[in-house]
Amino acid sequence: MLIASCGAHEAVYHAAEMFGLEFVQLKGGINAELPVSDLDGILRSRMDRDHPAIVVATLGNRRGGADDIDSIQEVLAIHRASSKGQTFLHVDAARTFDFLTTLPRKRRLQLGLPRLLLRAVPTDSHKSPGIVHASTIVAGGLNFSNPPFVVALKPRCLGGGPGRYIECVQGPDSTLSGSRDALNGLLVALQEKRFQRSGIRQIYARCRRLRNMLSSLLEEKGVQFDAPNSSLDLIVTLSTSPHKDQQARLGLMDLGGGRFLMTVQPSVTATHIHSFVEDILGMECVPRTIESLDIDLNAYKVSKEVEDKLCRMAAGWQVKSRSSGGYHGNHSTLSALGPIIGCMLTKAIPINWVLAQKRNLLSDLKRRLGVPLEKFSDFSGGITTGGSMGNRVGLLTALKHYPDGHVYLSTATHYSVRKILENRFRVSKERCSRFSEVETDEMGRMIPESFAQRVLFDRKLALQRGQPHQIILLANFGTTFTGGSDDVLGLVQSVEQKGLAIDHIHADGALRFGYDVGCIRLGPPRSHHASKPVVQSISISNHKFAGLSVSGLVLCYVPSGGSLSTMDSCSDPRIAFEVWLYNQLFSLDDVAALHRGCISNAQHLRSQLQKAGIITRFNEESLITLVERQPLRLVEKFDLSPKENWIHFITMPHITRECIDSFVSSVSAHRDLFDCALASAAESLGVTIGKAKTPLRLKRIACCEDVFITKCMSLLPTEYAEDFRRLWVRHAMSFAAVNEIGDPVIIFLVTVKPGCVIFLDRVMLGVGASLPSAVELGNQVMAKLASVLDYTFGQSDSFPPF
């Protein structure tokens, strides 16, 4: 159970949706503080339940209120002593943490403010006056970026074992979205390096003096106001409401009834104060001392050492991205737009402009997806931080409409989807598993017949339990590793042939929708199109093909005034700006031309690999080409992602023909040098074995030689056979001595350590082979390989045979 006041951040409600928690929202007073007596009543009514309760206490909500955290802690202590279920205190100090923790101890005690400590589950021994033991804390305050970032704090022991102690997240939403945005973490680190503890203390001391001065001016003018001790807020009652533009410029929040919230935060300048005093209060004279309270940011500098390190890292990224065949190497757009986007990080992008761009983006997307103008209102969407957030919103919105829904996804679906569903169903202890993974073909496409059989199985199980069964399908359009797209029409037909129908289809366009959404249509459930599948929700990720930093869109069928699940009302303005800027540079025709160029490069890559005799797999319409697993050195050189026996190379817009030819040349050269080194070693050593002196040859063990690997595994002890490929074959450096019919006689299992150091890890002996002669042979061949391939041979004193 999750308990919070109506003044808590909306992400608290989204967390309850995301984890399937019972959510109790308590109505507070005029400033939306948590009513402690109501909290006590709720906890008492559930004392006999063996369920944990999480209570959210907000220190500085968006109405200027602060929960009575001391009283809340007392209630929780009483409940812990008499209840079966555990209780946890979550403190939301996203707006006030820096202010509270930089107050001098004497001043903090004068204001009656507590000290915050992390404690997973407090006990009686932890009781002490003036101290609050929080299970988790969201910390923030300094806001020199927009939106501001926050840090999530938790004890290492909370959550089932050791883990990260601090997690940097984006303020509005990334706590729940799984965003890959690394910018906020960097800004947190730079902020600490730049201001240090002493600098942050000075900044907040200035804020306190500035608020005191404003309070005096308001009192002198006879303006009614409230200045809470727990924050830097001022709640001012004005006889005349300022114009909307003035409110936006000064950061005033309209609380209704003539009351406005103003926060004297670090980014407030003397100019803001002048405008507030003169334009809003109508006072002509502003004390000169206000000017002296402006922050001189030039006094706080990041060290030259840190600056140089960042410059070297950025330069390295620029060089590496030229030959990067992975997703995160597509920096082509950011390289061009970076100077512009960077300037916008500290700018306050008007919210009205952001909302207008959001409406334009979504309206354009609806038109492209074939939604009639009169049906636009049946579909709602938003700007997301990427595909993970889009899938979360789409799936949980579907589950809101179909509470008995069973979600079907393929085994090739992005890992974030399984994480979303596990979070939703595991924590809430649902009656049974509510999602199923369906097998795919070798190219990552869900097999229709397997899908239909799984649906029938789950439906039968639900009927046996007397439970409804609704079908929610997650269809992939360009899986992230193989680039496979599910045959949605075939999947729909497979269940219709069984007399069933799919209730909701969510399309994850992880890669494909970045350049093409014309392959689908958006419409109500169970509707059809002459030649294209009709889906009810889609997720688009723009950080792949488009190459934007962190950006995406989600669009869902929500008729009758419905709403999206776990979707914040506020979006990161930077996302809207980046997408708008990208659309100014690239029209739909330009994107189509880019895609044609990428497909042409993919065909060139496949042709060159085929000529070189290198094993590949690929979906014809995809930019992704699977290549037999290569040594770690080549994986790192071309920034590739390995999975099981394969790596994938993606011909994104930044990939050139020169880069492709370099990759093919590198793969071919390594293979040829390896084979030549083995042949040379075998010839010079005159490799033979046994009394009959049977001649042997040396052979590289390749990941995709299934028949030969099966022969090797048949000689292994059972406990090693299962991990044979993972431990030794996928390094692409192991080799074998084989007889005249190609059967392995000695297997040399090689591991690769950082710094391109190769070790002969184990030797597997066949019939007639002896360990001393095998080890001697292995050492000599390893030395030859190290010399030819430019590796370091790390010799060991002993080699444990199987």
Stockholm file with secondary structure:
# STOCKHOLM 1.0

chainA/1-802         MLIASCGAHEAVYHAAEMFGLEFVQLKGGINAELPVSDLDGILRSRMDRDHPAIVVATLGNRRGGADDIDSIQEVLAIHRASSKGQTFLHVDAARTFDFLTTLPRKRRLQLGLPRLLLRAVPTDSHKSPGIVHASTIVAGGLNFSNPPFVVALKPRCLGGGPGRYIECVQGPDSTLSGSRDALNGLLVALQEKRFQRSGIRQIYARCRRLRNMLSSLLEEKGVQFDAPNSSLDLIVTLSTSPHKDQQARLGLMDLGGGRFLMTVQPSVTATHIHSFVEDILGMECVPRTIESLDIDLNAYKVSKEVEDKLCRMAAGWQVKSRSSGGYHGNHSTLSALGPIIGCMLTKAIPINWVLAQKRNLLSDLKRRLGVPLEKFSDFSGGITTGGSMGNRVGLLTALKHYPDGHVYLSTATHYSVRKILENRFRVSKERCSRFSEVETDEMGRMIPESFAQRVLFDRKLALQRGQPHQIILLANFGTTFTGGSDDVLGLVQSVEQKGLAIDHIHADGALRFGYDVGCIRLGPPRSHHASKPVVQSISISNHKFAGLSVSGLVLCYVPSGGSLSTMDSCSDPRIAFEVWLYNQLFSLDDVAALHRGCISNAQHLRSQLQKAGIITRFNEESLITLVERQPLRLVEKFDLSPKENWIHFITMPHITRECIDSFVSSVSAHRDLFDCALASAAESLGVTIGKAKTPLRLKRIACCEDVFITKCMSLLPTEYAEDFRRLWVRHAMSFAAVNEIGDPVIIFLVTVKPGCVIFLDRVMLGVGASLPSAVELGNQVMAKLASVLDYTFGQSDSFPPF
#=GR chainA/1-802 SS CEEEETTSCHHHHHHHHHHTCCEEEECCSTTCCCCHHHHHHHHHHTTTCCCCEEEEEEBSCTTSCBCCHHHHHHHHHHHHHHCSSCEEEEEEETTTHHHHHHSCHHHHHHTTCCEEEECSSCCGGGCCTTEEEESEEEECCCCSSSSCEEEEECCTTTTSSCCCSEEEEETTTHHHHCCCCCHHHHHHHHHHHHHHHHHHHHHHHHHHHHHHHHHHHHHHHTCCEECCTTSSEEEEECSSCCCHHHHHHHTCEEEETTEEEEECCTTCCHHHHHHIIIIISCCSCCCGGGGGGSCCGGGSCCCHHHHHHHHHHHHHHHHHHTTCCSGGGCCHHHHHHHHHHHHHTTSCCCHHHHHHHHHHHHHHHHHHTTCCGGGGGGEEEEEESSHHHHHHHHHHHHHHHCTTEEEEEETTSCHHHHHHHHHHHHTTTCSSCCEEEECBCTTSCBCHHHHHHHHHHHHHHHHHTTCCCEEEEEEEBSCTTTCCBCCHHHHHHHHHTTTCCCSEEEEEETTGGGTCCTTCEECSTTCCCSSSCEESEEEEECSSSSCCSSCEEEEEECTTTCCCTTCCSSCCHHHHHHHHHHHHHCCHHHHHHHHHHHHHHHHHHHHHHHHTTCCEEECTTCSEEEEECCCHHHHHHTTCEEETTEEEEECCTTCCHHHHHHHHHHHHHHHHHHHHHHHHHHHHHTCEETTTTEECEEEECCTTCHHHHHHHHHTSCHHHHTTHIIIIITTTCCEEEECTTSCEEEEEEEEEETTTEEEEEEEEECTTCCHHHHHHHHHHHHHHHHHHHTCEECCCSCCCBC
#=GC SS_cons         CEEEETTSCHHHHHHHHHHTCCEEEECCSTTCCCCHHHHHHHHHHTTTCCCCEEEEEEBSCTTSCBCCHHHHHHHHHHHHHHCSSCEEEEEEETTTHHHHHHSCHHHHHHTTCCEEEECSSCCGGGCCTTEEEESEEEECCCCSSSSCEEEEECCTTTTSSCCCSEEEEETTTHHHHCCCCCHHHHHHHHHHHHHHHHHHHHHHHHHHHHHHHHHHHHHHHTCCEECCTTSSEEEEECSSCCCHHHHHHHTCEEEETTEEEEECCTTCCHHHHHHIIIIISCCSCCCGGGGGGSCCGGGSCCCHHHHHHHHHHHHHHHHHHTTCCSGGGCCHHHHHHHHHHHHHTTSCCCHHHHHHHHHHHHHHHHHHTTCCGGGGGGEEEEEESSHHHHHHHHHHHHHHHCTTEEEEEETTSCHHHHHHHHHHHHTTTCSSCCEEEECBCTTSCBCHHHHHHHHHHHHHHHHHTTCCCEEEEEEEBSCTTTCCBCCHHHHHHHHHTTTCCCSEEEEEETTGGGTCCTTCEECSTTCCCSSSCEESEEEEECSSSSCCSSCEEEEEECTTTCCCTTCCSSCCHHHHHHHHHHHHHCCHHHHHHHHHHHHHHHHHHHHHHHHTTCCEEECTTCSEEEEECCCHHHHHHTTCEEETTEEEEECCTTCCHHHHHHHHHHHHHHHHHHHHHHHHHHHHHTCEETTTTEECEEEECCTTCHHHHHHHHHTSCHHHHTTHIIIIITTTCCEEEECTTSCEEEEEEEEEETTTEEEEEEEEECTTCCHHHHHHHHHHHHHHHHHHHTCEECCCSCCCBC
//
